[in-house]
């Protein structure tokens, strides 16, 4: 029984961390922030996610 309780506790901690990450990403998106690392030349979406001013 104790191993089940410890597994549930670990699962809840992981779930809380994932939920916090999703909330932070949603808030950032709502504020217009990007999760982009800024290395546009190596990005598959080069030229699509930022305006043309960014690529000059």
Residue pairs with C-beta under 8 A, 6 or more apart in sequence:
25 35
28 34
28 35
34 49
34 50
36 43
36 49
36 50
40 46
40 47
40 50
40 54
40 55
43 49
46 55
47 55
